[in-house]
Amino acid sequence: MINKLEELRAKALSELDSIKDPKSLEAWRISYLGRKSELTQMLRGLASLPVEERRAAGAAANQLKSFLEQSLSQREEAIKEAEIARAIEKGKLDVTLPGYPTTLGRLHPTIQILRQMCDIFVAMGFEVVEGPEVEWDYYNFEALNIPQDHPARDMWATMWMDYRNEKGERNMLLRTHTSPMQIRVMENRQPPVRVIVPGKVYRYEATDATHEAMFYQVEGFAVDKNITMADLKGTLFEFARRLFGKERKARFRCDYFPFVEPGVDMAIDCFVCKGAGCSLCSNSGWIEILGAGMIHPEVLRRVNYDPDIYTGFAFGMGVERMSMLKYGIDDIRLFYSNDLRFLKQF
Ligand code: FA5
């Protein structure tokens, strides 16, 4: 058998040396290394050899197999190189042409503004915490003073998960705002707390120039002794000054959220019409950027904070709306429609 292997090696090598194209190379591979090749048959037949012959023959056959495989890939390389050399000679291949440039990725405009927003709050002493996007009804609604059948639930058209509790009720959802994290954080800490929560939220609603079904919010809240509405206003107006510059106007108006008392919304003067009124701002001259207020005593009680000792403020802001105001983007749908002409501008 050893002699037979030697013969095979010599024959295979001499044939391989004369091969000059990939097609013949493949035919060579099939005939010397394929399933029906002599070598494969020999390897299969090893078992029937007498034991004393089997070991030496097995080693030699396997050695030949890997030698032929190696020779095959060397020949393959050599054929490729020869093809390139021929193409250069014939002038078909111009190696002096510049290659294809690799395009560099960049951060999405939402993430860029999100980082700027977080930096401003961190500089004011807030800590950044993240939370789950799939949330329990309890944290998203119940613990925030929005019980089942409360009309305020309509304000947050909800995407429910296909999951029911033991009573058969749907109680798991995609969070509609970042406010559930107020509860999760306060449940685990004692005042003073000063936290911001950036993250994605989801609403089952029709999109238009200022509304998306998935968007980002930044929640913020602070609880301590003697925190007042003046602290809330000071924090948010300072934030707006740092993000948009001194010349932009900000406005507080009364608003209703079941988990704050009193509640407000804050708006910035419209960047398109500078407050005169246009289609983007529904002729009001203002674009709403956040909801806020003093944390409701019931909410504090639910997390075992004593509302006679502690008070706190909370706010929740739309991140894309901030980016729209800062960079003059007039349609929120541009953010997630993956148009590179838009994304490359940031
Ligand atoms: C809330 O989500 C409250 N959780 C905010 C809050 C937090 C109030 C803490 C009081 C205390 P609202 O639904 O208004 O509120 O949303 C807050 C901000 O998210 C809005 O001001 C707006 O900037 C942004 N926003 C709301 N809906 C959309 C949407 N569909 N697309 C893009 N941004 C939106």
Residues whose N, C-alpha, C, O or C-beta is under 5 A from the ligand:
A	BS01	FA5	T176 H177 S179 T210 H211 E212 F215 F257 V260 E288 I289 L290 G291 A292 G293 A314 F315 G316 M317 G318 R321
